[in-house]
Amino acid sequence: MAIIIPEVPGVEVTIHMNGRAAVEYDDPKAPEKEQENKKAAVCTKFIECEDDSPFRIHLKVTDEYPWGYEDHCLRFITIIDGTTGLSKHCYESDTFFSDWKFSIGHLFRTDDKDQLVKQGFKFTGITQVEDADRDKIVDDLDRVAAGMGTIKVKVYRAIGIKSNNGLPKRYAPPVGFTLAEETLKGKTVSHGTGFSTPKKVVGPLHRTQSKPLPKDNGPIAVFQFMYRSKEALAQEGVIPPPQPNPDSQCLSEQKIKKEETEGTKSAPLAGLKQESSAALAAERLQQPKSSHTIFAHKRKREEYEDVKQERKTVKRG
């Protein structure tokens, strides 16, 4: 659902991932963070991100917003990972007949050939490296401190000055995120904002310049989205840690019981087989011995009968 700040009614900001509004979670440390900026109403939410998932920033203004003060307009400035991106203006006339809506999902830049290109936003996972030199660690600390893993939208009351056509500055967005492991110790940052393949755009771009109302002394509202992986959200205490699946646990217990039962049954059978084998072996050992004995007795009996017959013959003669 969209973030709505009571102090600034009618202004909404939502992050859409893969075409759907991201689920928002309350920030456990929101009261502490909101007290840091007393000039603007601040609302911070956590959202779950996924690797290589495209996302867009949806802006909305309804007729509930109180227009009229010095004929101002609303200027939305996006800041992603600490880098200021596209800004957009909304005027009172834009909400006369229906809600004003605008979606920001691309970065416009000038490449190394001075060609205007656009690239879509996507969440990119961070790869950690163990061995890193001191210069890389310092550089990575600066990137994290600048706001990596954060999508911020600042809303100003402004007065339009003029419109012009031009090209954005030359900028080379990061291809991937490889940070030193030492940099992320104690931090839950898991992703950064990557970009899709550049596509050429017919330029130049139409841009509107404005200046904030001096009396406001800053933005009137700040919307912050801290995007993290599911594991990082659990580590941050935003969502409860994952619980084991009861079905899987029951199946594991049944498997253990089955193995124990089969083991108990197989033990006597194994003993019985051993006893039978021993008896059979003994019987086989005895069989040759018994046959030999019988054969010897038979041989002696035959010899005895021969001698006896010979004696009878001699006697008769």
C-alpha positions in Angstrom: 0.0 0.0 0.0 1.1 3.6 -0.5 2.7 5.6 2.3 0.5 8.4 3.5 1.7 11.1 5.9 -1.1 12.6 7.9 0.7 16.0 8.0 0.6 16.1 4.2 -2.7 14.6 3.1 -3.4 13.7 -0.5 0.3 12.9 -1.3 1.2 9.2 -1.7 4.4 7.3 -2.7 4.6 3.6 -3.5 7.3 1.3 -4.7 6.2 -1.3 -7.3 8.3 -4.4 -7.9 7.6 -6.7 -10.9 4.4 -4.7 -11.6 3.0 -5.0 -8.1 3.0 -2.8 -5.0 5.7 -3.9 -2.6 4.7 -5.0 0.9 5.6 -2.4 3.4 6.9 -3.0 6.9 7.2 -0.5 9.8 10.6 0.6 10.8 11.4 -0.5 14.4 13.6 2.6 14.8 11.3 5.0 13.0 10.7 7.4 16.1 14.5 7.9 16.5 15.0 8.6 12.8 12.0 10.9 12.5 13.3 13.1 15.3 16.5 13.8 13.4 14.5 15.9 10.9 12.0 18.2 12.6 11.5 20.4 9.5 9.7 17.8 7.4 7.2 15.0 8.1 9.2 11.8 7.6 7.9 8.3 7.0 10.2 5.3 6.7 9.2 1.8 5.6 11.1 -1.4 4.9 10.3 -3.4 1.8 11.5 -6.8 0.6 13.5 -6.9 -2.6 14.6 -9.7 -4.9 17.6 -10.1 -7.1 17.4 -8.5 -10.6 13.7 -7.5 -10.0 12.7 -4.3 -11.8 11.0 -1.6 -9.7 9.3 1.8 -10.2 8.5 4.7 -8.0 4.8 5.6 -8.1 3.7 9.2 -7.2 0.2 10.3 -6.6 -1.6 13.5 -5.6 -5.4 13.6 -4.9 -7.8 16.5 -4.4 -7.3 16.1 -0.6 -4.1 18.0 -0.8 -4.5 21.7 0.3 -3.6 23.9 -2.6 -3.7 27.6 -2.7 -0.8 28.8 -0.6 1.1 31.3 -2.8 0.0 29.4 -5.9 2.6 26.8 -5.4 3.2 23.5 -7.1 4.7 20.2 -5.7 8.1 19.1 -6.7 9.1 15.5 -6.2 12.8 14.7 -6.1 14.0 11.1 -6.1 17.2 10.1 -4.4 18.3 6.5 -5.0 21.3 5.1 -3.1 22.3 8.7 -2.3 22.3 9.8 -5.9 19.7 12.4 -7.0 17.7 11.3 -9.9 14.6 12.5 -11.9 12.3 15.2 -10.4 8.7 15.8 -11.3 6.2 18.7 -10.8 2.5 18.5 -10.0 0.2 21.5 -10.3 -3.2 22.2 -8.8 -4.7 22.0 -12.3 -3.5 18.4 -12.6 -5.9 17.3 -9.9 -9.0 19.1 -11.1 -10.7 16.2 -12.7 -8.9 13.2 -11.4 -5.9 12.1 -9.3 -2.5 13.0 -10.6 -0.3 10.0 -11.1 3.3 9.6 -12.3 5.6 6.6 -12.4 9.4 6.9 -12.4 11.2 3.7 -13.5 14.1 4.9 -15.6 17.3 6.8 -15.3 18.0 9.3 -18.2 21.7 10.0 -18.8 24.2 10.9 -21.5 26.6 8.1 -22.3 30.3 8.4 -23.3 29.2 9.2 -26.9 27.0 12.1 -25.8 23.9 10.0 -26.7 20.8 10.3 -24.6 19.9 6.9 -23.2 17.6 5.5 -20.5 17.9 2.6 -18.2 15.4 0.9 -16.0 15.8 0.4 -12.2 16.3 -3.0 -10.8 17.5 -4.5 -7.4 21.0 -5.9 -7.6 22.5 -8.1 -4.9 25.7 -7.2 -3.2 28.8 -9.5 -3.4 31.1 -9.4 -0.5 34.9 -9.9 -0.8 37.1 -10.8 2.1 40.5 -9.4 1.1 40.3 -5.7 0.2 42.7 -2.9 0.4 42.2 0.2 2.6 41.2 2.4 -0.3 38.4 0.1 -1.4 37.1 -0.2 2.2 37.0 3.6 2.5 35.3 4.0 -0.8 32.7 1.4 0.1 32.1 3.0 3.4 31.3 6.3 1.6 28.9 4.5 -0.7 27.0 2.8 2.2 27.0 6.0 4.2 25.5 7.9 1.2 22.4 5.8 1.4 22.9 2.5 -0.4 19.8 0.3 -0.1 17.5 3.4 0.3 15.0 4.9 -2.0 14.0 8.4 -0.9 11.5 10.9 -2.3 11.5 14.5 -1.0 8.5 16.7 -1.6 8.9 20.4 -1.8 6.4 23.2 -2.1 7.8 25.2 -5.0 7.2 28.0 -7.4 7.8 27.2 -11.1 10.3 29.4 -12.8 10.7 28.2 -16.4 10.8 25.3 -18.7 13.6 24.4 -21.0 15.0 21.6 -23.1 18.4 20.0 -22.4 20.4 16.9 -21.8 21.3 15.4 -18.5 24.9 15.2 -17.4 27.2 12.4 -18.5 27.0 9.6 -15.9 28.1 6.0 -15.8 25.9 4.0 -13.4 27.4 1.0 -11.5 27.3 -2.3 -13.3 27.4 -4.4 -10.1 28.1 -4.1 -6.4 31.2 -5.7 -4.9 31.9 -4.4 -1.4 34.5 -5.3 1.2 33.2 -7.6 3.8 34.6 -5.3 6.5 32.4 -2.5 5.2 29.2 -4.4 5.8 30.0 -5.7 9.3 27.0 -4.9 11.6 25.0 -3.6 8.6 22.0 -5.2 6.9 22.4 -3.7 3.5 21.9 -6.5 1.0 21.2 -4.8 -2.3 21.8 -1.8 -4.4 20.1 -0.3 -7.4 21.3 -1.6 -10.7 20.2 -0.7 -14.2 19.0 -2.5 -17.3 20.6 -2.4 -20.7 20.8 1.2 -22.1 18.3 2.2 -24.8 18.7 5.2 -27.0 16.2 8.0 -26.6 15.4 10.8 -29.0 16.4 14.0 -27.1 16.5 16.5 -25.7 14.4 16.3 -22.6 11.8 18.8 -21.5 12.6 20.0 -18.0 10.9 22.4 -15.6 13.0 24.3 -13.1 11.6 25.6 -9.9 12.7 26.9 -6.5 11.4 25.9 -3.1 9.3 28.3 -1.0 11.8 30.1 1.2 9.4 30.0 4.2 9.4 26.2 4.2 13.1 26.0 4.7 13.2 22.5 3.2 10.9 19.7 2.1 7.4 19.3 3.6 7.6 15.5 3.4 10.2 12.8 3.1 9.3 9.2 2.0 11.9 6.6 2.7 12.0 3.0 1.6 14.7 0.7 3.0 14.9 -2.2 0.6 16.4 -5.5 1.9 16.4 -9.2 1.3 14.1 -11.4 3.5 17.2 -12.6 5.5 18.3 -9.0 6.1 14.8 -8.0 7.2 14.8 -10.7 9.8 18.2 -9.7 10.9 17.0 -6.1 11.3 14.1 -7.3 13.4 11.5 -6.0 10.8 10.0 -9.5 10.3 10.2 -12.6 12.5 12.9 -15.1 11.8 11.9 -18.0 9.6 10.4 -20.9 11.5 10.8 -24.6 10.5 8.1 -26.1 8.4 5.8 -28.3 10.7 5.1 -30.7 7.9 8.8 -31.2 7.2 9.5 -31.6 10.9 6.8 -34.3 11.3 8.2 -36.1 8.2 11.6 -36.1 9.7 10.4 -37.4 13.0 8.5 -40.2 11.3 11.5 -41.1 9.3 13.7 -41.3 12.4 11.1 -43.5 14.1 10.9 -45.8 11.1 14.6 -46.1 10.9 14.8 -46.9 14.7 12.0 -49.5 14.3 13.6 -51.1 11.3 16.9 -51.2 13.1 15.3 -52.9 16.2 13.7 -55.5 13.9 16.8 -56.2 11.9 18.9 -56.7 15.0 17.3 -60.1 16.0 17.2 -61.2 12.4 20.8 -60.4 12.1 21.6 -62.5 15.2 19.4 -65.3 14.0 21.2 -65.3 10.7 24.5 -65.4 12.5 23.4 -68.3 14.6 22.1 -70.2 11.6 25.3 -69.6 9.8 27.3 -70.9 12.7 25.2 -74.0 13.0 25.4 -74.6 9.3 29.1 -74.2 9.3 29.5 -76.6 12.2 27.3 -79.1 10.4 29.3 -78.8 7.3 32.5 -79.3 9.3 31.0 -82.4 10.9 29.7 -83.9 7.7 33.2 -84.7 6.2 34.3 -86.1 9.6 31.3 -88.4 9.9 31.6 -89.7 6.3 35.3 -90.4 6.9 34.5 -92.3 10.0 31.7 -94.4 8.4 34.0 -95.1 5.4 36.8 -96.3 7.8 34.4 -98.6 9.7 33.1 -100.0 6.4 36.6 -100.6 5.2 37.6 -102.4 8.4 34.4 -104.5 8.3 35.2 -105.6 4.7 38.7 -106.5 5.7 37.4 -108.5 8.6 35.0 -110.4 6.4 37.7 -111.2 3.9 40.0 -112.6 6.7 37.1 -114.5 8.2 36.3 -116.0 4.8 39.9 -116.9 4.2 40.1 -118.7 7.5 37.0 -120.8 6.7 38.5 -121.8 3.4 41.8 -122.8 5.0 40.0 -124.8 7.6 37.9 -126.7 5.1 41.0 -127.6 3.1 
